[in-house]
Amino acid sequence: MSEESNMTQPVMIAAFEGWNDACQAATNVVRYLVGHYESREIRHIDCDGFYDYQIARPMLCHVSGRANLVWPQTTFYDITLDAGRHLYAQIAPEPNYHWKEYCSQSLRIAEELDATKVITLGSMFSDCPHTRPLPIAVSDGECQCECDREYNGPVGIPTILDWSASDAGFDHTSMWVSIPQYLGSDDCAAGTIRLLDALGKHIGYTFDVSALKRRAEQWKTQASALVRCNDQLREYVKHLEREYDLKRQAEKDAGVGTPQCEQLVREAEEFLRQMGDE
């Protein structure tokens, strides 16, 4: 699809709290867009029938001296990026029940909004160093990333929505950012920036992420301080850095077609296997 057509066709992005949202990096994309650009709520999906309230509990909130009960729900936003340019966004806790029906309702709303493409966002914990650009994986119907081609195992609602969108005839793309698993569950602005950058490239738009950059630097500084205080963790991060750099160099050489690329890829794969056995 050309950049020009990407810029004009309505797109719906979707992100879900929970298992698919390490450090809230994916859902914070929607929160950031809603807070940073002009936006309005346009649709909801009723929570009854989709949630186990012992897991996704309703919240009691006091505002201006009054108590309010807030139930988990799915909200759709219309976000205006600039004059005549907008995108739709879906955000919700991952539902507990009836995923097929939930995806059908989501796609019916996308169809009502004349969205022609569905982009699911996710973040996952992975063995990657915080000192390098966080890995981003983008897959669609025409080009799957390596991790999607090789993965076997459980999936979350973003994957089900992606497959449902394909079956319903929507163009579809999934974007996942990897978060260092050794850093815990604090918000990761660096992961949110990576997803926003990938989304912007995909739709032909440059998002203003200046408000996130300071938080991303703080996250990196805190992570580096943690690593300096733990010898074992410091060695582990050095191992991840070597693994990351070797793989990226192999990919770079393979991309330009140097005569040594196949040998380099084999050496990288052998190195990673040996490190995994230690």
C-alpha positions in Angstrom: 0.0 0.0 0.0 1.4 3.4 -0.9 2.1 6.1 1.7 -0.5 8.3 0.1 -3.3 5.7 0.4 -2.2 5.0 4.0 -2.7 8.7 4.8 -6.2 8.9 3.5 -7.9 5.6 4.4 -9.5 5.5 7.9 -7.6 3.3 10.3 -8.7 1.8 13.7 -6.0 0.9 16.2 -6.7 -1.4 19.2 -4.9 -2.0 22.5 -5.9 -4.1 25.5 -4.8 -4.0 29.1 -3.5 -7.2 30.7 -1.4 -10.0 29.4 -0.8 -8.3 26.0 0.3 -5.0 27.6 3.7 -5.3 29.3 4.5 -2.1 31.2 1.3 -0.6 29.7 3.4 0.3 26.6 0.6 -0.6 24.2 -2.5 0.9 25.9 -0.4 4.1 26.7 -0.3 4.7 23.0 -4.0 5.2 23.0 -3.9 7.2 26.2 -1.2 9.4 24.9 -3.0 10.1 21.6 -6.3 10.8 23.4 -4.6 13.2 25.8 -2.3 14.9 23.3 -4.7 15.4 20.4 -8.3 16.5 20.1 -10.4 13.4 20.7 -13.9 12.3 21.6 -15.6 9.1 22.7 -17.8 7.8 20.0 -18.7 4.2 20.8 -18.7 1.6 23.6 -19.2 -2.1 24.0 -21.2 -3.1 27.1 -19.1 -4.9 29.6 -21.7 -7.5 30.8 -21.1 -10.9 29.4 -17.4 -10.3 28.5 -15.7 -9.8 31.9 -15.1 -11.8 35.1 -15.5 -9.0 37.7 -13.3 -11.0 40.2 -10.5 -10.4 37.7 -11.4 -7.2 36.0 -12.9 -5.5 39.0 -15.1 -2.4 38.9 -13.4 0.6 40.5 -14.8 3.0 43.1 -13.7 6.6 42.4 -14.5 9.8 44.3 -14.7 12.9 42.2 -15.7 16.3 43.7 -16.9 14.5 46.9 -19.2 12.1 45.0 -18.6 8.4 44.7 -18.7 6.8 41.2 -18.6 3.2 40.3 -16.6 2.6 37.1 -17.1 -0.7 35.3 -14.6 -2.2 32.9 -15.6 -1.3 29.4 -14.5 -0.9 25.8 -14.2 2.6 24.5 -13.7 3.8 20.9 -12.3 7.3 20.2 -12.1 9.5 17.2 -8.7 11.2 17.4 -8.0 14.3 15.2 -4.4 14.4 14.2 -4.6 17.6 12.1 -7.0 19.4 9.8 -9.1 16.7 8.0 -7.0 13.9 9.4 -8.0 11.5 12.1 -7.8 7.9 13.3 -10.0 5.7 15.5 -8.8 4.0 18.6 -10.2 1.1 20.7 -9.0 0.5 24.3 -10.2 -2.0 26.9 -9.2 -4.5 29.4 -8.7 -7.9 27.7 -12.1 -9.6 27.9 -12.4 -12.9 29.9 -15.2 -14.5 27.9 -16.8 -14.8 24.4 -13.8 -13.5 22.4 -15.4 -14.4 19.0 -18.5 -12.3 19.8 -16.4 -9.5 21.2 -14.3 -9.3 18.1 -17.4 -9.4 15.9 -18.8 -6.4 17.8 -15.5 -4.6 17.5 -15.4 -5.1 13.8 -19.0 -4.1 13.3 -18.1 -0.8 14.9 -15.0 -0.5 12.7 -17.3 -1.1 9.7 -19.8 1.5 10.9 -16.9 4.0 11.1 -15.8 3.1 7.5 -12.4 2.0 8.8 -10.6 0.0 6.1 -7.7 -1.2 8.3 -7.3 -2.6 11.8 -4.0 -2.3 13.6 -3.5 -4.2 16.9 -0.9 -3.0 19.3 0.9 -5.1 22.0 3.9 -5.2 24.3 5.6 -8.2 25.7 8.4 -9.0 28.1 11.5 -10.3 26.4 15.2 -10.9 26.7 16.4 -7.6 25.3 18.7 -4.8 26.8 17.4 -1.5 27.8 20.5 0.1 26.4 19.5 -0.6 22.8 16.4 0.4 20.7 13.6 -1.8 22.0 12.8 -4.5 19.4 9.6 -3.9 17.4 7.8 -6.6 15.3 5.3 -5.6 12.6 3.3 -8.2 10.7 0.4 -8.0 8.3 -1.3 -10.2 5.8 1.5 -9.9 3.2 4.6 -9.9 5.4 5.0 -11.6 8.7 7.8 -10.9 11.1 10.1 -13.7 12.1 8.6 -14.1 15.6 5.1 -14.6 14.2 6.3 -17.1 11.6 8.0 -19.2 14.3 5.8 -18.8 17.4 3.8 -21.7 18.8 1.8 -21.1 22.0 -1.0 -19.2 23.6 -2.3 -15.9 22.2 -4.2 -12.9 23.5 -7.2 -10.9 22.2 -5.0 -8.7 19.8 -4.1 -11.8 17.8 -7.8 -13.0 17.8 -8.9 -9.6 16.6 -6.2 -9.5 14.0 -7.3 -12.9 12.6 -11.0 -11.9 12.8 -10.2 -8.8 10.9 -8.5 -10.8 8.2 -11.5 -13.2 7.9 -13.9 -10.2 7.7 -11.9 -8.7 4.8 -10.2 -5.9 6.6 -6.6 -4.9 5.9 -4.8 -5.8 9.2 -1.5 -5.2 10.9 -0.1 -6.1 14.3 2.7 -4.2 16.1 4.5 -5.6 19.1 7.3 -4.0 21.1 9.6 -6.0 23.4 10.3 -4.8 26.9 13.3 -5.9 29.0 11.8 -8.6 31.4 14.4 -7.8 34.1 12.9 -4.3 34.8 9.5 -5.1 36.3 6.2 -3.6 35.4 6.6 0.1 35.7 5.4 2.2 32.8 7.8 2.1 29.8 7.6 5.3 27.8 10.4 4.1 25.6 8.1 1.2 24.5 5.2 3.5 23.8 7.5 5.8 21.7 8.6 2.8 19.6 5.0 1.8 18.9 4.1 5.4 18.0 7.1 5.6 15.7 6.1 2.3 14.0 2.4 3.4 13.7 3.4 6.8 12.3 5.6 5.2 9.6 2.8 2.8 8.7 0.2 5.5 8.2 2.5 8.2 6.9 2.3 10.6 9.9 4.9 11.9 12.4 3.5 11.9 16.0 4.7 14.5 18.4 6.3 12.4 21.2 8.3 15.2 22.9 6.2 14.8 26.1 7.2 11.2 26.3 11.0 11.6 25.7 11.8 12.9 29.2 9.9 9.9 30.8 11.7 7.5 28.4 15.1 9.0 29.5 14.2 8.7 33.2 13.2 5.0 32.6 16.6 4.3 31.0 18.5 6.1 33.7 16.7 4.2 36.4 17.3 0.9 34.6 21.0 1.7 34.3 21.3 2.5 38.0 19.6 -0.8 38.8 22.0 -2.7 36.6 25.1 -1.0 38.2 24.1 -2.2 41.6 23.9 -5.9 40.7 26.9 -7.7 39.3 24.9 -10.7 38.0 22.4 -8.4 36.3 25.2 -6.3 34.8 26.8 -9.4 33.2 23.4 -10.6 32.0 22.7 -7.2 30.3 26.2 -7.3 28.6 25.3 -10.7 27.3 22.0 -9.3 25.9 23.9 -6.4 24.3 26.3 -8.8 22.5 23.5 -10.9 21.3 21.5 -7.9 20.1 24.5 -6.3 18.3 25.5 -9.5 16.6 22.0 -10.2 15.4 21.6 -6.7 14.1 24.9 -6.8 12.3 24.0 -10.1 10.6 20.6 -8.6 9.5 22.4 -5.5 8.2 24.9 -7.5 6.2 22.3 -9.9 4.9 20.2 -6.9 3.7 23.0 -5.4 1.6 24.0 -8.8 0.2 27.6 -9.0 1.2 29.4 -12.3 0.4 30.0 -13.0 4.1 26.4 -12.6 5.2 25.3 -16.2 5.1 28.4 -17.2 7.1 27.8 -14.4 9.6 24.2 -15.4 10.1 25.3 -19.0 10.7 27.9 -17.8 13.2 25.3 -15.6 15.0 22.8 -18.5 15.2 25.5 -20.8 16.6 26.6 -18.1 19.1 23.0 -17.7 20.4 22.5 -21.4 20.7 25.7 -21.7 22.8 24.8 -18.8 25.0 21.3 -20.3 25.5 22.9 -23.6 26.7 25.1 -21.9 29.4 
